[in-house]
Amino acid sequence: MAAEFGLHGGMEVTDEVFESAASIVFDQAENRMHTIKAVMVATLSK
């Protein structure tokens, strides 16, 4: 999928982009946390 959209791993953004009002970095981090927790529950609850 990354190749389709021309994305490259390991890229960083400037502080201005990271801290902008339109930044979704923290939303993405929260989504990742919930996904990891769900996988842990699914695999450890058996």
Biopython code that builds the backbone (N, CA, C, O; Angstrom):
import numpy as np
from Bio.PDB.StructureBuilder import StructureBuilder

atoms = [
    (1, "MET", "N", (0.832, -1.183, 0.000)),
    (1, "MET", "CA", (0.000, 0.000, 0.000)),
    (1, "MET", "C", (0.879, 1.250, 0.000)),
    (1, "MET", "O", (0.563, 2.225, -0.681)),
    (2, "ALA", "N", (1.966, 1.233, 0.747)),
    (2, "ALA", "CA", (2.839, 2.397, 0.795)),
    (2, "ALA", "C", (3.393, 2.733, -0.579)),
    (2, "ALA", "O", (3.536, 3.906, -0.927)),
    (3, "ALA", "N", (3.702, 1.712, -1.356)),
    (3, "ALA", "CA", (4.246, 1.946, -2.693)),
    (3, "ALA", "C", (3.212, 2.610, -3.600)),
    (3, "ALA", "O", (3.555, 3.443, -4.439)),
    (4, "GLU", "N", (1.950, 2.237, -3.428)),
    (4, "GLU", "CA", (0.879, 2.817, -4.245)),
    (4, "GLU", "C", (0.772, 4.329, -4.044)),
    (4, "GLU", "O", (0.488, 5.073, -4.983)),
    (5, "PHE", "N", (1.002, 4.765, -2.820)),
    (5, "PHE", "CA", (0.836, 6.175, -2.497)),
    (5, "PHE", "C", (2.157, 6.930, -2.401)),
    (5, "PHE", "O", (2.169, 8.107, -2.042)),
    (6, "GLY", "N", (3.255, 6.278, -2.714)),
    (6, "GLY", "CA", (4.553, 6.935, -2.703)),
    (6, "GLY", "C", (5.066, 7.264, -1.314)),
    (6, "GLY", "O", (5.793, 8.241, -1.134)),
    (7, "LEU", "N", (4.692, 6.453, -0.331)),
    (7, "LEU", "CA", (5.136, 6.691, 1.041)),
    (7, "LEU", "C", (6.466, 5.995, 1.284)),
    (7, "LEU", "O", (6.743, 4.940, 0.715)),
    (8, "HIS", "N", (7.274, 6.596, 2.128)),
    (8, "HIS", "CA", (8.582, 6.033, 2.445)),
    (8, "HIS", "C", (8.701, 5.885, 3.956)),
    (8, "HIS", "O", (8.384, 6.815, 4.697)),
    (9, "GLY", "N", (9.154, 4.727, 4.415)),
    (9, "GLY", "CA", (9.308, 4.489, 5.842)),
    (9, "GLY", "C", (10.429, 5.307, 6.443)),
    (9, "GLY", "O", (11.363, 5.703, 5.746)),
    (10, "GLY", "N", (10.336, 5.559, 7.737)),
    (10, "GLY", "CA", (11.384, 6.260, 8.455)),
    (10, "GLY", "C", (11.458, 7.753, 8.217)),
    (10, "GLY", "O", (12.450, 8.382, 8.585)),
    (11, "MET", "N", (10.437, 8.338, 7.614)),
    (11, "MET", "CA", (10.463, 9.781, 7.349)),
    (11, "MET", "C", (10.043, 10.544, 8.600)),
    (11, "MET", "O", (9.267, 10.044, 9.415)),
    (12, "GLU", "N", (10.549, 11.722, 8.735)),
    (12, "GLU", "CA", (10.190, 12.594, 9.844)),
    (12, "GLU", "C", (9.560, 13.863, 9.295)),
    (12, "GLU", "O", (9.719, 14.197, 8.121)),
    (13, "VAL", "N", (8.847, 14.558, 10.160)),
    (13, "VAL", "CA", (8.226, 15.820, 9.770)),
    (13, "VAL", "C", (8.823, 16.942, 10.610)),
    (13, "VAL", "O", (9.439, 16.698, 11.647)),
    (14, "THR", "N", (8.635, 18.149, 10.157)),
    (14, "THR", "CA", (9.133, 19.302, 10.908)),
    (14, "THR", "C", (8.284, 19.519, 12.158)),
    (14, "THR", "O", (7.168, 19.007, 12.252)),
    (15, "ASP", "N", (8.807, 20.266, 13.101)),
    (15, "ASP", "CA", (8.060, 20.585, 14.313)),
    (15, "ASP", "C", (6.771, 21.326, 13.987)),
    (15, "ASP", "O", (5.751, 21.120, 14.644)),
    (16, "GLU", "N", (6.813, 22.187, 12.975)),
    (16, "GLU", "CA", (5.621, 22.955, 12.600)),
    (16, "GLU", "C", (4.495, 22.029, 12.143)),
    (16, "GLU", "O", (3.334, 22.246, 12.488)),
    (17, "VAL", "N", (4.832, 21.013, 11.378)),
    (17, "VAL", "CA", (3.817, 20.061, 10.912)),
    (17, "VAL", "C", (3.324, 19.219, 12.082)),
    (17, "VAL", "O", (2.121, 19.013, 12.240)),
    (18, "PHE", "N", (4.247, 18.738, 12.894)),
    (18, "PHE", "CA", (3.904, 17.888, 14.037)),
    (18, "PHE", "C", (2.989, 18.605, 15.017)),
    (18, "PHE", "O", (2.044, 18.009, 15.533)),
    (19, "GLU", "N", (3.259, 19.876, 15.276)),
    (19, "GLU", "CA", (2.515, 20.628, 16.280)),
    (19, "GLU", "C", (1.338, 21.415, 15.711)),
    (19, "GLU", "O", (0.665, 22.125, 16.458)),
    (20, "SER", "N", (1.074, 21.308, 14.426)),
    (20, "SER", "CA", (-0.011, 22.092, 13.826)),
    (20, "SER", "C", (-1.372, 21.598, 14.293)),
    (20, "SER", "O", (-1.507, 20.474, 14.777)),
    (21, "ALA", "N", (-2.368, 22.445, 14.143)),
    (21, "ALA", "CA", (-3.731, 22.090, 14.543)),
    (21, "ALA", "C", (-4.283, 20.949, 13.701)),
    (21, "ALA", "O", (-5.181, 20.233, 14.144)),
    (22, "ALA", "N", (-3.763, 20.772, 12.502)),
    (22, "ALA", "CA", (-4.247, 19.723, 11.607)),
    (22, "ALA", "C", (-3.512, 18.395, 11.803)),
    (22, "ALA", "O", (-3.825, 17.413, 11.130)),
    (23, "SER", "N", (-2.543, 18.357, 12.714)),
    (23, "SER", "CA", (-1.761, 17.142, 12.938)),
    (23, "SER", "C", (-2.641, 16.042, 13.526)),
    (23, "SER", "O", (-3.431, 16.291, 14.437)),
    (24, "ILE", "N", (-2.501, 14.830, 13.003)),
    (24, "ILE", "CA", (-3.272, 13.689, 13.505)),
    (24, "ILE", "C", (-2.365, 12.662, 14.185)),
    (24, "ILE", "O", (-2.752, 11.510, 14.380)),
    (25, "VAL", "N", (-1.165, 13.091, 14.540)),
    (25, "VAL", "CA", (-0.188, 12.178, 15.136)),
    (25, "VAL", "C", (-0.728, 11.544, 16.417)),
    (25, "VAL", "O", (-0.610, 10.332, 16.601)),
    (26, "PHE", "N", (-1.311, 12.340, 17.295)),
    (26, "PHE", "CA", (-1.772, 11.800, 18.569)),
    (26, "PHE", "C", (-3.015, 10.935, 18.392)),
    (26, "PHE", "O", (-3.187, 9.959, 19.123)),
    (27, "ASP", "N", (-3.881, 11.266, 17.444)),
    (27, "ASP", "CA", (-5.030, 10.407, 17.146)),
    (27, "ASP", "C", (-4.556, 9.050, 16.642)),
    (27, "ASP", "O", (-5.094, 8.016, 17.038)),
    (28, "GLN", "N", (-3.560, 9.050, 15.779)),
    (28, "GLN", "CA", (-3.021, 7.801, 15.260)),
    (28, "GLN", "C", (-2.377, 6.983, 16.371)),
    (28, "GLN", "O", (-2.530, 5.762, 16.409)),
    (29, "ALA", "N", (-1.667, 7.636, 17.263)),
    (29, "ALA", "CA", (-1.031, 6.930, 18.380)),
    (29, "ALA", "C", (-2.079, 6.308, 19.291)),
    (29, "ALA", "O", (-1.900, 5.188, 19.767)),
    (30, "GLU", "N", (-3.169, 7.023, 19.536)),
    (30, "GLU", "CA", (-4.233, 6.479, 20.374)),
    (30, "GLU", "C", (-4.886, 5.283, 19.700)),
    (30, "GLU", "O", (-5.161, 4.278, 20.355)),
    (31, "ASN", "N", (-5.137, 5.378, 18.403)),
    (31, "ASN", "CA", (-5.716, 4.248, 17.674)),
    (31, "ASN", "C", (-4.803, 3.034, 17.745)),
    (31, "ASN", "O", (-5.273, 1.909, 17.910)),
    (32, "ARG", "N", (-3.500, 3.257, 17.621)),
    (32, "ARG", "CA", (-2.536, 2.155, 17.689)),
    (32, "ARG", "C", (-2.575, 1.491, 19.067)),
    (32, "ARG", "O", (-2.517, 0.267, 19.179)),
    (33, "MET", "N", (-2.675, 2.315, 20.109)),
    (33, "MET", "CA", (-2.720, 1.775, 21.463)),
    (33, "MET", "C", (-3.936, 0.870, 21.641)),
    (33, "MET", "O", (-3.816, -0.221, 22.198)),
    (34, "HIS", "N", (-5.107, 1.309, 21.173)),
    (34, "HIS", "CA", (-6.322, 0.504, 21.306)),
    (34, "HIS", "C", (-6.223, -0.780, 20.488)),
    (34, "HIS", "O", (-6.711, -1.826, 20.917)),
    (35, "THR", "N", (-5.606, -0.712, 19.332)),
    (35, "THR", "CA", (-5.418, -1.901, 18.502)),
    (35, "THR", "C", (-4.521, -2.905, 19.205)),
    (35, "THR", "O", (-4.824, -4.098, 19.225)),
    (36, "ILE", "N", (-3.432, -2.441, 19.775)),
    (36, "ILE", "CA", (-2.513, -3.329, 20.488)),
    (36, "ILE", "C", (-3.213, -3.976, 21.678)),
    (36, "ILE", "O", (-3.042, -5.169, 21.926)),
    (37, "LYS", "N", (-3.996, -3.199, 22.410)),
    (37, "LYS", "CA", (-4.716, -3.751, 23.554)),
    (37, "LYS", "C", (-5.722, -4.808, 23.117)),
    (37, "LYS", "O", (-5.867, -5.832, 23.785)),
    (38, "ALA", "N", (-6.412, -4.578, 22.013)),
    (38, "ALA", "CA", (-7.387, -5.549, 21.514)),
    (38, "ALA", "C", (-6.705, -6.844, 21.089)),
    (38, "ALA", "O", (-7.226, -7.931, 21.341)),
    (39, "VAL", "N", (-5.557, -6.737, 20.454)),
    (39, "VAL", "CA", (-4.814, -7.936, 20.050)),
    (39, "VAL", "C", (-4.348, -8.698, 21.283)),
    (39, "VAL", "O", (-4.401, -9.927, 21.308)),
    (40, "MET", "N", (-3.896, -7.987, 22.294)),
    (40, "MET", "CA", (-3.458, -8.653, 23.524)),
    (40, "MET", "C", (-4.611, -9.388, 24.194)),
    (40, "MET", "O", (-4.441, -10.522, 24.642)),
    (41, "VAL", "N", (-5.773, -8.765, 24.269)),
    (41, "VAL", "CA", (-6.938, -9.410, 24.872)),
    (41, "VAL", "C", (-7.329, -10.646, 24.076)),
    (41, "VAL", "O", (-7.631, -11.691, 24.652)),
    (42, "ALA", "N", (-7.325, -10.528, 22.764)),
    (42, "ALA", "CA", (-7.722, -11.652, 21.910)),
    (42, "ALA", "C", (-6.753, -12.822, 22.020)),
    (42, "ALA", "O", (-7.173, -13.978, 21.958)),
    (43, "THR", "N", (-5.478, -12.542, 22.181)),
    (43, "THR", "CA", (-4.496, -13.628, 22.205)),
    (43, "THR", "C", (-4.242, -14.172, 23.605)),
    (43, "THR", "O", (-3.891, -15.343, 23.749)),
    (44, "LEU", "N", (-4.408, -13.360, 24.628)),
    (44, "LEU", "CA", (-4.105, -13.812, 25.986)),
    (44, "LEU", "C", (-5.320, -14.319, 26.748)),
    (44, "LEU", "O", (-5.164, -14.891, 27.827)),
    (45, "SER", "N", (-6.505, -14.132, 26.231)),
    (45, "SER", "CA", (-7.713, -14.512, 26.968)),
    (45, "SER", "C", (-8.129, -15.961, 26.751)),
    (45, "SER", "O", (-9.164, -16.387, 27.265)),
    (46, "LYS", "N", (-7.353, -16.714, 26.009)),
    (46, "LYS", "CA", (-7.725, -18.117, 25.755)),
    (46, "LYS", "C", (-7.151, -19.041, 26.778)),
    (46, "LYS", "O", (-7.368, -20.251, 26.709)),
]
sb = StructureBuilder()
sb.init_structure("model")
sb.init_model(0)
sb.init_chain("A")
sb.init_seg("    ")
for serial, (resi, resn, name, xyz) in enumerate(atoms, 1):
    if name == "N":
        sb.init_residue(resn, " ", resi, " ")
    sb.init_atom(name, np.array(xyz, "f"), 0.0, 1.0, " ", f" {name:<3s}", serial, name[0])
structure = sb.get_structure()
